[in-house]
Amino acid sequence: MPATEREEVDTVRPLELAALVRRAIATLADPVKAPAMQAYMKSAMPYRGVSSVPMTALCRRIFDANVLPDEDSWQEAIRALWDGAEFREERYAAIALARHRRYREHQQPQTLGLYQHLIWTGAWWDHVDEVATHLVRGLLVRHRSTLTPELRTWAVADDLWVRRSAIICQVGLRADVDQDLLRDAIDANLDGSTRGTPALSPYGRDFFIRKAIGWALRDHARTAPDWVRDFVTARSESLSGLSQREALKRLQP
């Protein structure tokens, strides 16, 4: 591509980029929409009232035109947007920055620590599911041998959302799902899943765990229906009704 046709970009410091994003979000604020968005998400953090389509366009425009020079700067910018967020859209922007195509080379095993931080502190499904099914999944695909043992520890972590992430992190992988990892992540979270099984941990009975199990199995049933049927049948006494219904939703009786 000739130099005159190349994308014009500026190198930017992490805190400058975070401030730029915050100002851009503020210019699109809709105080009429914001309370309804906050109520729908049951969020303690308020919204600016910027819906998903303009948010996506805003992030693409700013992140395409402003380049962070290295991996440390990229992580610092993500944390600045996330940890310093006063409005929920700023955290959505942090996730968009983490997913931006320009920084694919920064998706290394050590980045899992950053994503675990987002999951811990996000602690709600809109944040956690996006991080788990895109960012953690992408790392797993690139670094299976290193990250598979780590994700097994996530499945037994003392944190609801980290456990949910271990269960759903392969959603969308179709035939590339590691069935052993999926099985182990689910089996680690069946204590108390049904009222007839002992609650050895506070997690198995939780709605977000039971729903995650069903979602992960339903997604895998697209490519491995027999495996999913056999899995559900073998655990019919320990797998909650919600998980079973979700898992078998797309399968013929």
Secondary structure, 3 states (H helix, E strand, C coil): CCHHHCCCCEECCHHHHHHHHHHHHHHCCCCCCHHHHHHHHCCCCCCCCCCHHHHHHHHHHHHHHEECCCHHHHHHHHHHHHHCCCCHHHHHHHHHHHHCHHHHHHCCHHHHHHHHHHHHHHCCHHHHHHHHHHHHHHHHHHCHHHHHHHHHHHCCCCCHHHHHHHHHCCCCCHHHCCHHHHHHHHHCCCCCCCCCCCCCCCCCCCHHHHHHHHHHHHHHCCCCHHHHHHHHHHCCCCCCHHHHHHHHCCCCC
